[in-house]
């Protein structure tokens, strides 16, 4: 749902580059190039980005605050 703060395997901080990554992807930069530009070179850290599915908007529609 939300990108983890650190890589599960190596512990490198990855959340700080999530917004620049999504901006690059939105502007048509290939995923591999975007990760290279952000210096995310380890396979374990790359999987945090490639495998992430943003479900926050889908889950937020079921929050308790919306049903009050």
Residue frames as qw, qx, qy, qz and C-alpha x, y, z in Angstrom:
[[0.000, 0.886, 0.463, 0.000, 0.00, 0.00, 0.00],
 [0.039, -0.978, 0.200, 0.037, 2.66, 2.50, 1.02],
 [0.695, 0.496, -0.440, 0.278, 6.27, 2.05, -0.05],
 [0.792, -0.491, -0.226, 0.282, 8.34, 0.73, 2.89],
 [0.172, -0.957, 0.207, 0.105, 10.85, 3.08, 4.48],
 [0.190, -0.626, 0.732, 0.190, 13.74, 0.64, 4.05],
 [0.633, 0.278, -0.658, -0.297, 14.51, -2.30, 1.80],
 [0.894, -0.345, 0.056, -0.280, 13.45, -5.53, 3.49],
 [0.949, 0.113, -0.144, 0.255, 16.70, -7.29, 2.60],
 [0.624, 0.259, -0.212, 0.706, 19.60, -4.84, 2.85],
 [0.349, -0.680, -0.422, 0.488, 18.07, -2.01, 4.91],
 [0.268, 0.056, 0.216, 0.937, 18.85, 0.80, 2.44],
 [0.240, 0.533, 0.398, -0.707, 16.37, 3.71, 2.73],
 [0.228, 0.230, 0.746, 0.582, 14.06, 3.56, -0.30],
 [0.063, 0.765, 0.625, -0.142, 11.01, 5.65, 0.63],
 [0.129, -0.713, 0.018, 0.690, 12.78, 8.97, 0.08],
 [0.041, -0.286, 0.615, 0.734, 13.11, 8.32, -3.66],
 [0.321, 0.429, 0.844, -0.023, 9.55, 7.11, -4.26],
 [0.276, 0.828, 0.286, -0.396, 8.13, 10.48, -5.38],
 [0.074, 0.668, -0.500, -0.546, 11.00, 11.26, -7.78],
 [0.240, -0.046, 0.934, 0.260, 10.62, 7.74, -9.18],
 [0.334, 0.594, 0.720, -0.127, 6.88, 8.12, -9.80],
 [0.197, 0.834, -0.017, -0.515, 7.45, 11.56, -11.39],
 [0.058, -0.474, 0.724, 0.498, 10.01, 10.10, -13.77],
 [0.274, 0.217, 0.928, 0.130, 7.69, 7.23, -14.70],
 [0.295, 0.748, 0.488, -0.339, 4.85, 9.71, -15.30],
 [0.179, 0.815, -0.247, -0.493, 7.08, 11.68, -17.67],
 [0.858, 0.474, -0.115, -0.159, 7.86, 8.61, -19.74],
 [0.042, 0.665, -0.742, 0.075, 11.27, 7.62, -18.40],
 [0.791, 0.018, -0.599, -0.121, 11.73, 3.83, -18.60],
 [0.772, -0.622, -0.021, -0.134, 11.70, 2.12, -15.19],
 [0.880, -0.051, -0.056, 0.470, 15.26, 0.83, -15.55],
 [0.380, 0.503, -0.043, 0.775, 16.60, 4.29, -16.36],
 [0.392, -0.760, -0.030, -0.518, 14.65, 5.89, -13.51],
 [0.866, -0.492, -0.026, 0.081, 16.08, 3.42, -11.00],
 [0.758, 0.158, -0.034, 0.632, 19.58, 3.94, -12.38],
 [0.122, 0.670, -0.002, 0.732, 19.26, 7.73, -12.10],
 [0.569, -0.710, 0.045, -0.412, 18.11, 7.42, -8.49],
 [0.152, 0.537, -0.786, 0.267, 21.11, 5.16, -7.70],
 [0.799, -0.151, 0.436, -0.386, 18.95, 2.15, -6.86],
 [0.421, 0.535, -0.692, -0.240, 21.25, -0.53, -8.19],
 [0.190, -0.174, 0.940, -0.223, 20.77, -3.54, -5.90],
 [0.336, -0.190, -0.806, -0.449, 18.29, -6.15, -7.02],
 [0.244, -0.444, -0.789, 0.348, 16.67, -6.30, -3.60],
 [0.026, 0.461, 0.225, -0.858, 15.98, -2.55, -3.63],
 [0.223, 0.109, -0.544, -0.801, 14.76, -2.61, -7.24],
 [0.257, -0.321, -0.895, -0.172, 12.16, -5.23, -6.39],
 [0.060, -0.483, -0.569, 0.663, 10.74, -2.85, -3.77],
 [0.219, 0.435, -0.110, -0.866, 9.87, -0.46, -6.62],
 [0.301, 0.115, -0.754, -0.572, 9.04, -2.87, -9.42],
 [0.279, -0.269, -0.922, 0.003, 6.85, -5.09, -7.22],
 [0.055, 0.283, 0.499, -0.817, 5.01, -2.25, -5.47],
 [0.072, -0.528, -0.689, -0.492, 1.31, -1.88, -6.23],
 [0.054, -0.077, 0.293, -0.951, -0.23, 1.35, -4.95],
 [0.289, -0.463, -0.814, -0.199, -3.51, 0.33, -3.31],
 [0.124, -0.206, -0.481, 0.843, -3.88, 3.25, -0.94],
 [0.353, 0.039, -0.152, -0.922, -6.68, 4.92, -2.91],
 [0.584, -0.154, -0.706, -0.371, -8.58, 1.61, -3.18],
 [0.463, -0.275, -0.747, 0.391, -8.32, 0.88, 0.54],
 [0.025, -0.063, -0.282, 0.957, -9.12, 4.45, 1.58],
 [0.457, -0.216, -0.388, -0.771, -12.65, 4.10, 0.20],
 [0.705, -0.346, -0.611, -0.098, -13.33, 1.53, 2.95],
 [0.264, 0.169, -0.557, 0.769, -11.97, 3.57, 5.87],
 [0.219, -0.557, -0.742, 0.302, -14.14, 4.05, 8.94],
 [0.073, -0.411, -0.130, 0.900, -13.98, 7.85, 8.63],
 [0.188, 0.010, -0.536, -0.823, -15.88, 7.80, 5.35],
 [0.371, -0.366, -0.816, -0.251, -18.79, 5.82, 6.83],
 [0.156, -0.336, -0.604, 0.705, -19.59, 8.14, 9.73]]
